[in-house]
Amino acid sequence: MSVIVVLIGASLIVAAGFLSAFIWAVKSGQYDDRYTPSVRILFDNKEENK
């Protein structure tokens, strides 16, 4: 029975680690992608000679 308590405690520590990593990634701008690569190809940034 004590093994279950240890496993639950370990899983809570791992889950807290993943949650803190996710919050850090959001705050540091890892998910700030205004145009995804699939949409970015549709925009032509090159100027053509007229």
N, C-alpha and C positions, 0 to 999 in steps of 0.2 A: 504494500500500500504506500510505503514511503517513496517508492520509485515513481509513482504517479505524481506526487507532489514535486519531486525534483524535475521531472519532465515538463510539468506545467510551468514551473518557475523558469526553466531554461527557455521554453518557447516564448514566454512573456518577455524575457530579455532580448531574444532574437527579434521579436516583433517590434519592440521599442527601438531597436537599432535600425531596422528597415524604415520605420516611421520617421525617425530623426533624419535619416539619409534622404528620404523623399522630401521632407520639409526643407532641408538644406538645399536640395536641387531646385526646388521651386523658387526659393528666395534668391538664389544666385543667378537665376535667369536661364536655366537649362531648357525650359519649356517655352521660351519666348521666340517662337518661329512664326513670323508674320506670313510668310509664303512658304508652303511646303515645296519640296523639290518637284513634285508632279505638277504644281501650278506655276512654278517659277519658269519653267521652260516655255510657257505660253507668252511670256512678255519678252519683247524684242528691245533690248537696250541699245543696240547699235544704230547709229544714225546713217541713213543712206544718202549718198551724194545725189543732189538734184540737178 
